[in-house]
Amino acid sequence: MCKYVVFDLEMCNVPYSVRKGTGFIPMETIQIGAVLVDEKLEIIDEFSTYVSPEKGWIDSKIHRLTGISNEDISGAPAFKEAITSFFNWIPKDAKMVSWSDSDEIQIRSELTNKNIEIAGLDDIFDGLIDCQKAFGERIHVERSYGLKDALCVADIIYEDGLHNGLVDAYNTALLFIKMEREPVLRLNSYYKNILMDEEEEESRCSSTLESLFSNLDLSGIAVA
């Protein structure tokens, strides 16, 4: 068994008028949040820092979504300093976990765009566990759940404050730990019934289509 680092980023938009013609990235990181899960699947440490963007700023929409203000990021470390501190905090034997792979993509994109080199970056993200994908596979659905909905389906009482990097990392860790501990994932009974109904409906549709095609006489149809 190993340790796990469950992490989450919050980002702001870089206006098109600012990045037009420069090739600058469309979003910048404004917060890095993470929790450390030990070999016993217990949360034992946390990491959180605001990040000062170079060209983006927090508009009213991002402020409402995240609760982060421009005052919060004023005087915060730049991305290079913040991401270096985060990577230095990660134990060498830890696996990375996130809700989808979008945060890894953002980190790599921002590092490249800002000409920042991190030694061993591929090793850090090697074997990244996409908790969103893993959850979908565990409950046998193809659509991608949002974190809040997944927590409800999994019957987890979660920490309030979604879209705060540290809170989202903590809540993702709760779901990840539950999936690791339960070979058969126990779900909220209400949502479990909905999923069962959806599976039955898909099965009925599939059976109906099979019956329809099996009864068609295609012998007279010419094949080009």
C-alpha positions in Angstrom: 0.0 0.0 0.0 1.1 3.6 -0.5 0.1 7.1 0.3 -2.2 9.2 -1.8 -2.2 13.0 -2.5 -5.7 14.1 -3.5 -5.5 17.6 -5.0 -7.7 20.2 -6.6 -7.1 23.5 -8.4 -9.3 26.6 -8.6 -8.8 28.9 -11.6 -9.7 32.2 -13.0 -10.2 33.3 -16.6 -7.7 35.2 -18.6 -9.8 37.6 -20.8 -9.5 37.0 -24.5 -8.5 40.6 -25.0 -5.5 40.1 -22.8 -4.3 36.8 -24.3 -5.2 37.6 -27.9 -2.2 37.1 -30.2 0.1 36.2 -27.3 -0.7 32.4 -27.0 -1.3 32.9 -23.3 -3.4 30.2 -21.6 -7.1 30.8 -21.1 -7.1 30.1 -17.4 -4.7 30.6 -14.5 -4.5 28.8 -11.1 -5.6 30.8 -8.1 -5.6 28.1 -5.5 -4.0 24.7 -4.9 -5.6 22.5 -2.3 -4.6 19.0 -1.3 -4.9 16.4 1.4 -2.6 13.5 2.2 -4.1 10.0 2.7 -1.9 7.4 4.5 -1.6 3.7 4.0 -4.5 3.1 6.4 -6.7 5.4 4.3 -6.8 8.1 6.8 -6.4 11.8 6.0 -3.3 12.9 7.9 -2.2 16.2 6.4 -3.3 19.1 4.1 -1.8 21.7 1.8 -3.4 24.9 0.6 -2.2 28.1 -1.0 -3.6 30.9 -3.0 -1.8 31.7 -6.2 -1.3 35.1 -7.7 -2.1 35.0 -11.5 0.0 36.9 -14.0 -2.7 38.2 -16.4 -6.0 36.9 -15.1 -8.2 38.2 -12.3 -11.2 37.1 -10.3 -14.4 38.4 -11.8 -17.8 38.3 -10.1 -18.7 34.8 -11.5 -15.5 33.2 -10.2 -15.9 35.0 -6.9 -19.4 33.6 -6.5 -18.3 30.1 -7.5 -15.2 29.8 -5.4 -15.6 32.4 -2.7 -12.0 33.6 -3.5 -11.6 37.4 -3.9 -8.9 39.5 -5.5 -7.9 40.5 -1.9 -7.2 36.8 -1.2 -4.7 36.5 -4.0 -3.1 39.9 -3.4 0.4 39.1 -2.2 0.0 35.4 -2.8 2.9 33.5 -4.3 3.2 33.3 -8.1 2.5 30.0 -9.8 6.1 28.9 -9.9 6.6 29.4 -6.2 3.2 27.9 -5.3 3.5 24.8 -7.5 7.1 24.2 -6.3 6.0 24.3 -2.7 3.2 21.9 -3.5 5.4 19.4 -5.3 8.0 19.6 -2.4 5.2 18.8 0.0 4.2 15.6 -1.8 5.9 12.4 -0.3 8.0 10.5 -2.8 6.0 7.3 -2.5 2.6 9.0 -3.0 0.2 8.5 -5.9 -1.8 11.5 -7.2 -5.6 11.5 -7.1 -7.9 14.1 -8.6 -11.5 14.6 -9.8 -10.9 14.1 -13.6 -7.6 14.7 -15.3 -8.3 18.4 -16.0 -6.1 19.7 -13.1 -3.1 17.7 -14.3 -3.7 19.2 -17.8 -3.9 22.7 -16.3 -0.7 22.3 -14.4 1.2 21.0 -17.4 -0.2 23.7 -19.6 0.6 26.4 -17.2 4.1 25.2 -16.6 4.7 25.1 -20.4 3.2 28.4 -21.0 5.1 30.1 -18.3 8.4 28.3 -19.2 8.7 26.7 -15.8 10.6 23.4 -15.6 9.9 20.9 -12.8 12.3 17.9 -12.5 10.5 14.6 -12.3 7.1 16.0 -13.4 6.2 12.8 -15.3 7.1 10.7 -12.2 4.8 12.8 -10.0 1.8 12.2 -12.3 2.7 8.7 -13.2 -0.4 6.5 -12.5 -2.7 9.4 -11.7 -6.0 8.1 -10.4 -9.0 9.9 -12.0 -11.6 9.6 -9.2 -14.4 10.8 -11.4 -13.8 8.0 -14.0 -13.2 5.4 -11.3 -16.6 6.3 -9.7 -18.4 6.0 -13.0 -16.9 2.6 -13.5 -17.8 1.4 -10.0 -21.5 2.3 -10.5 -21.5 1.2 -14.1 -22.6 4.5 -15.7 -21.0 6.2 -18.7 -21.9 9.8 -17.9 -19.6 11.9 -15.9 -20.9 12.9 -12.5 -20.0 16.2 -10.8 -18.3 15.9 -7.4 -21.3 17.0 -5.4 -23.7 14.6 -7.2 -21.2 11.8 -6.8 -21.0 12.4 -3.1 -24.8 12.3 -2.8 -25.0 9.1 -4.8 -22.3 7.5 -2.6 -24.2 8.6 0.5 -21.3 10.7 1.9 -21.9 13.6 4.3 -19.4 16.0 2.7 -17.7 19.2 3.9 -19.6 22.3 2.8 -17.8 24.9 0.6 -17.5 23.2 -2.8 -15.3 24.9 -5.3 -12.7 25.8 -2.7 -9.6 23.9 -3.6 -8.9 22.4 -0.1 -12.6 21.5 0.5 -12.9 19.9 -2.9 -9.7 17.9 -2.3 -11.0 16.8 1.1 -14.4 15.7 -0.3 -12.8 13.9 -3.2 -10.6 12.1 -0.7 -13.7 11.0 1.2 -15.2 9.4 -1.9 -11.8 7.9 -2.9 -11.4 6.3 0.6 -14.9 4.9 0.5 -14.3 3.3 -2.9 -11.0 1.8 -1.6 -12.6 0.4 1.5 -15.8 -1.0 0.0 -15.4 -3.8 -2.5 -19.2 -3.4 -3.1 -19.8 0.3 -3.0 -22.8 1.2 -0.8 -24.9 3.8 -2.3 -27.7 6.1 -1.1 -30.8 4.0 -1.4 -32.7 6.7 -3.3 -30.0 7.1 -6.0 -29.4 3.4 -6.1 -33.1 2.8 -7.1 -32.7 5.5 -9.8 -29.6 3.8 -11.2 -31.4 0.4 -11.1 -34.4 1.9 -13.0 -32.0 3.4 -15.6 -30.3 0.0 -16.1 -33.6 -1.7 -16.5 -34.7 0.9 -19.0 -31.5 0.5 -21.0 -32.0 -3.3 -20.9 -35.6 -3.0 -22.2 -34.5 -0.6 -25.0 -31.8 -3.0 -26.0 -34.1 -6.0 -26.0 -36.7 -4.1 -28.0 -34.1 -3.2 -30.7 -32.8 -6.7 -30.8 -36.4 -8.0 -31.3 -37.1 -5.4 -33.9 -34.1 -6.3 -36.0 -34.5 -10.0 -35.6 -38.0 -9.8 -37.1 -36.9 -7.7 -40.1 -36.7 -9.5 -43.5 -33.6 -8.0 -45.1 -33.2 -10.6 -47.8 -34.5 -8.4 -50.6 -32.3 -5.5 -49.8 -29.4 -5.1 -52.3 -26.0 -4.2 -50.8 -24.0 -1.6 -52.9 
